[in-house]
Amino acid sequence: MSTFPTLLDTLKKASDRHLSELVEWLRIPSISSDSSRLDEVRQAAVWVAEKLTNAGLKVEMIPTDRHPFVYAETPAVPGAPVVMVYGHYDVQPVEPIDQWISGPFEPTIRDGNLYARGATDDKGQVLTHIQSVCEWLAAGEPLPLQIKFLIEGEEEVGSESLEQRLPAMRDRLACDCVVISDSSQYADGQPAITYGLRGIATYELKLTGPGQDLHSGSFGGAVMNPAIALCHLMSSMVDSEGRIQIPGFYDRVRPLDDIERDQWKALPQTDEQFAEAVGVDQLFGEEGYSTDERRWARPTFDVNGLNSGHQGEGVKTIIPATASVKFSFRLVPDQDPNELTDAIKQHLKQHMPSGVNWSLLPDHGATGMLASTQSPFMEAASQAIEEAFGVEPVLIREGGSIPIVTQFQEVLGCDCLLLGWGLADDNAHSPNEKFRIRDYHCGIQASAVLWEKIGKLNS
């Protein structure tokens, strides 16, 4: 790097400390959906605020009704771009706990990977950018641009506080580009830049039948079983080929253009490799689309959890009084979560078996997003990744959702760079979440180079 030739050596010398600091942060069980963890969630926010403060940044903990934002910034650089790094310090729940090989908050190294909840989603990935900026400043070399950090504690529960406050924070967060590392590489050894995300809509459906559990011998055949009714309803949502059956669901779905489809066909991973990576014998999905097309650019429906009746050991022959399901849709650009909610309610009314009462509880929703693949920020990121990982990145979409990204585009009017350092088998949201240590260090290096590349854009 011409302006700071010693930085890469500095990063290598600091690699052990970088890893130990990640381990320290991962020990904090910052599960934002667990109301009993309020103190731990705040502790995770304090940890990153102190890290940034000790590096010399101007830092503020911004309170919300739930979990605070951590905001920090380096000094402004006249005439240079402004970049905001966004990430989150909250993590997913850990259940089923019995499937973890080592404790979810006892970071453990195995086979070159660091295992812990939050390792890849998102503490490990956002910390790469924090480490790179801290090393720039520790070396006494001025950054060639201004960098802002916005790190929140509610991403895993929908970013409600940030979504509400973003318009009022427009001036403070003003930037030319938002950098987010909360996704993955295309495949092992093939880094990627993500230019599209699917949106999301999540729900809980509750059914109630008899006033209490009933003996299935004495009452079976006389009353509707809420669990059976629930199965019928979920089956009515999607056909055997994965095509969603809610009327009007596909009306706003953009067709994929041939150029994009051809680019994805040229990507190196095969269906066989993908199936092996996720541990299945056979893939499944909507006919007429490839695996990458289905998981990146087609809308989908999934049941996320079911609850009804006896869950303990042995048999208990009952008609359960209640049944509930949590389900979600992944949406593509132009689909509206609010419109979908209305359509789901109409669908449920039409297919609801008699003999049960029901309620639908929408949780959170977000629209899909697309970023420009032609921006100068995209080119700077491509060069930085190639220098750090030794391979030119490919351009991909991502099937997951980062709810606030579309709001950043709309409210701040900025470009977005989605730079994932993780791997598809990192088990985000699952037991044994991990982050490959080599990729953590490469991410720090790519981040450091990125600041130099972007800093030159207006020079």
Secondary structure, DSSP 4 states (H G I P E B T S, - for coil): -TT-TTHHHHHHHTHHHHHHHHHHHHTS--BTT-GGGHHHHHHHHHHHHHHHHHTT-EEEEE--SSS-EEEEEPPP-TTS-EEEEEEE--B----SGGG-SS-TTS-EEETTEEESTTTTTTHHHHHHHHHHHHHHHHTTPPPSSEEEEEEES-GGGT-HHHHHHTGGGHHHH--SEEEE--SB-SBTTB-EEEEEE-EEEEEEEEEE-SSS-EEHHHHBTTB--HHHHHHHHHHHHB-TTS-B-STTTTTTPPPPPHHHHHHHHTSS--HHHHHHHHT-SS----TTS-HHHHHHHS-EEEEEEEEES--SSS---EE-SEEEEEEEEEE-TT--HHHHHHHHHHHHHHHPPTT-EEEEEEEEEE--EE--SSSHHHHHHHHHHHHHHSSPPEEEEESS--TTHHHIIIII--EEEEE--B-TTS-TTSTT-EEEHHHHHHHHHHHHHHHHHHHTTT-
